[in-house]
Amino acid sequence: MKVKVTRSTGNVFEDVGFSPEEAENLKIRADLLIDLHEALSKRRMKQSDAAKILGVTQPRVSDLMRGRIELFSIDTLVNMLARLGIKVKVTVKASRRRAKIA
């Protein structure tokens, strides 16, 4: 039996069918969510304490810890990281694929 293997684009969201634009947004949000989750896990604080620091409710922290990416914008995640004293740096680089010009 021969298995067909497709090379990844480097973005799992694009690989599963999201548009390139939405896939990039989801990847950024996922990366920020992972960093925030790791920062909170390292501090081993209760969700209620984390909620106070982050300026949100405990159920919102629960959504964060369960990876509910669809509930968080990039802005919200950056603001939460900042409240933990973590700076976010954005790097912009050209894509390997060139944009089509009409």
N, C-alpha and C positions, 0 to 999 in steps of 0.2 A: 504494500500500500504506500503510495506516494503522498506526502503531506505538503500542501502549498503553504509557503511562508511569505508573509508580506512584511517588508521592512517598515519599521516605525518611523513616523514623521518626527519623533522626539517629543510629541505632545499627545498623551493618551486620549485626551478629549477630542482631538482632531481625528485620531485613529478610529474612534468609535462613531464618528459621523457628524460631529458638530462642525459648523462653519469655521473657517480659520480664525475669524474675528472673535466668535464666541469661545472657541477653544482656547485662545490666548488669554481672554478674560478669566475663564475658569481655571486655567493653569496658575495665573497670578494669585487668584483667590485661594486656590488649594495650597500654594506655597506659603502664603501668609497665615492661613489657618493652621497649617502644620507647625510653623514657627511659634505661633501663639499657644497652641496646645502643648508643645514641648516646654515653653517657658512656664506655663502654669503647672505642668506636671513636676518640673524640677523644684518648684517652690512648695509643693505638697500642701497647699492650702485648701481649705474647704471651699466649696463652690460659692457659698454665701459670702465668704471673705473676698474671694476673687471678684464677685459681682460688685462689691463696694468699691474696690480699687478700679475696676473697669468702667464703673458708672452705668451698670446695667442690672437687670434682675437675675436672680439665681436660675430661673428656667432658661434664660438667654445663655448663661454660662454652660448649662447642661447641653443646649443645642450645639454650642461651640465644641464641647468635649466629645460629642457624638458625631462630629464631622458634618453637620447639616449645612454644607457649603451654600446651598441655595438661599439660605436665610441671611447671608452676610454679604455686604458690598465691600469693595476694595477699601473705600473710605473708612467704613466701620472697623475693618480689621487693622488698618494702619493706625487709627485712633486708639484702639485697644492696646496695640503694641507700644505706642507712645506712652500710654498711662502706666505701662510696666517699665518704662525707662529704656525701651528698645527702639533704636532708630532704624528706619527703613530707607534704603538707598535704591533708587530705580536706575537701571541700566538699559539704554535703548541701543539696539543694533539692527542692521539691515538683515532682512530675511534672505535665505538662500534662493527662495523663489522671488522673482521680480513681479511687481504689481503690473497688471495689464492696464495700459493707457489707452483710453478710447479715442 
